[in-house]
């Protein structure tokens, strides 16, 4: 093995260790929070008036852990980590709502809302509901973590005339400006932009990369991002959409 190969291997090993360290940190912290909540429920520190709210918060922390583990499983195992080969009908607004529900408690804490327009419009596609839900969960997780305190994450969905694509847009306001260089690299494996690093010290850099890969491999779709004034606008496209 020559020097260049040795250098590449060393760099890859360093990236792997960084991902593992960040992943471990992000799993342990919320699990410790859940354990603390359970202890406080058992010993009566949390009274009846706060029990429902704290239980819901603990559940949200566990859901975040599940999302992280599923992301790591996907990275380790490939496409089969998420779904079977059987495609099913996806009701687009239903999956959006289900994904957003996991971040209600964290959103309340940071006063960031996830709001879906025209939720009554039942646009549909054929695909893998669990993978589309995972894509949206990863996206909403990023929006809640890195958006401006007290801001809105606005979600829209429609069918594009001419192409029959289901289009989902997610518009959020980052706390810190995202550079053009960061936008170019935002879907790369292990990448964390300056906004993310300023808001949360550690992170895996897996979420948006997996969004991109799942949409391509499971839905023949795509995801892109652009500036929209002070906001970032993520656009997801899924082919073969219809409305009953």
N, C-alpha and C positions, 0 to 999 in steps of 0.2 A: 504493500500500500504506500503510495507516494505522499509527499507532504500536503498537497492540496486535498487528497482524500482524507488524510488524517485530520486536517483542519475542518473539513466539512463534517466529519463524524463527530468531532469534539463540539462543534457548534450545534449539531442536532441533539447531542446528549444534553447540552446545556439548556436548549429549548424544552426538551422533554422534562428535565428536572424542574424547570421554572413552572411549566404547566402543572406538574404534579404537586408542587408546593402550593401554588395558588388554588388549585382544586381542593386540596386538603384543607386549606384555610377557610375556603368558602363553605365547605361541608361542616367542619367542626363548629364554627361560630353559631350558625342557626340551630344545630343540634344541641349545643350547650344551652341556647335560649329556650328550646323546647323542654329540656330537662329541668331548667329553672322554673318554668311555668308549671310543670307537673308537680314539682316539689311544693310550690306555693299553693297550688290547688289542694294538695293533700294535707298540708299543715294549716290550712285556713287563712294564710296570709292574703290570698285573693278572695274577697267576699263575694256573695251571690250576685251583687249588682255589677261586678266586673267579670264574672266567670265566663259569660258567653263571648264577650269581646276578646279576652285573653286566650280562650280556647280557639277562636277563629284565627287569631294572630299566630298561634302555635301551628295550626293546620297549614297556614300559608307558608310558614317557614319550612315545614316538611315538604310541601309541594315544590318549593324552590330547590330543596335537596334532591328530590326526584328528577327535576329537570336537569340538574347538573350531572347526576349519575347517568341519565339517559344520553346526555351529550357525550359523556366519556365512553359509554357503551357503544355509541355509534362510531366514535373515532376508532375504537379498538376492533369492532366487529364488522363495520361496513353497513350497507343498506339493510341487511336482514335484522339489524338491531331494533328496528322500529315497527315493521309491519310484515304481514304476509304478502304474497304476490297477488292476492285477490283484490280487485278494485271494486269500490262501492260508490253509491251516490253520496255526494257531499252537499249539504245545505250550507252555503257559504256563511250567511249571517249567524247561523247556529254555532258553527265552529269558532267564529270570531268571539262571540259572547262567552262560550265555554272557556276559551283561552284567557280572556280578560278577567274572568271571575277569580282566577288564581292570584291576581295581583291587587284585589280590592283593599285588603288590609294594609299592605305596604304602600299602596297609593294614598290611602287615608292618612297614613303617618307622614307622608311627604306632601300631602295636599295636591297630588297629581291625579287627575281623573282620566279614565279611558272611556271615550264616548263614541258610539257607533251611530252614524247617520243612516237613515232609511233602512232600519233593521227589519222592517216589515216586508221588504222586497226579497223574495225567496229565490235568489239566484242559485243555480246548482251547477256542479261539475262532476265528472267521474274521476275517482282517484282514491287516495288513501287518507281517510279523515284523521287518523292518528298522527300522520306525518305533517299534514297541514296544521293541525293543532300545535304540534311541537314547534313548527316554524314560527307561528304567531306567538307562542309562549316565550320563545327566545327573543323575539322582537319586542314584545311588551316588557319583558324583564329588563332589557336595555333601556327602553323608554322610561320606565319607572326609576331606575337607578340613576340615570344620567340627565334627566330633564330638569329644567328650572323648577324650583320649589313653587308650588301653587299654580302650575301651568296645566294645560290640557293636552292630552294625546287624542287627536281626532282621527277616526277611522271612517273611510268611505268604501263602498263596494258597488260595482255596476258591471254591465256587460258592454264591451267595446263594440260599437257598430262596425261592420265590415270584417272584423277578425274573429268575432264570437268568443273573445277571451274574457274570462272573469278578471276584473281588475280590482285589487284591494290597495288602497293607499293608507299609509300611517304617517301622520304629521305630528312632530313633537318639537319642543323648544329646548335644545341642549343648554345646560348651565354655562358652559364655556364654548367659545367659538371653535368649530371643527375646521381644520385647515383643508385646503384643496389636496394636499399630499395625503392626509389621513383619509379623505373620501376615496381616493384612488385605491387605497389598501384595505378598506374597511371590511371586506369579505375574505381576507387572507387568513389562513390558519395561524392562530396564536397572536394575531395583531390586536393591539390595544392602543387607541388614539390618545392624544393628550387630554381630551375632555374626560375620558374614562379614568385615566391615571390621576387626574386632579380630583375627581369625585370619589373614587374607590381605589384604595391603595393597591389591592391585588385583584386579579381576575384571570380567567382561563383564556380568553380570546377565542373561545370555541363557538359561541352562540351564533354570530352572524355568518361565520364560515359554514356552519351546518345548515343554516337557513338556505343559503345559496345552493349547497350540494343537494339537499333534500328536494328542493323545488325542481332542480334539473333532472335528478335521477328518478324521482317518484311521480312527478307530475308533468314532465316535459315543459316546465314553466321557467320563470325567471324572477329575479329580484334586482332592483337597482335603487340608487339613492342620489338625491340632488338637493341643492339648496332651494328653499322656498321662502324668500325674505330672511327673517331671523331663524326660521325653522329648518329642520331636515325633513324631507319627504321621501319615504320608502315606498316603492311601487312594486307590487307583486302581480304577475300575470299568469293565468292558468288557462290552457286552451280548452275548447269544446264546451263552452258554457251555454246554459239555456235557462228559461224561466217558464214555469207551468202557467 
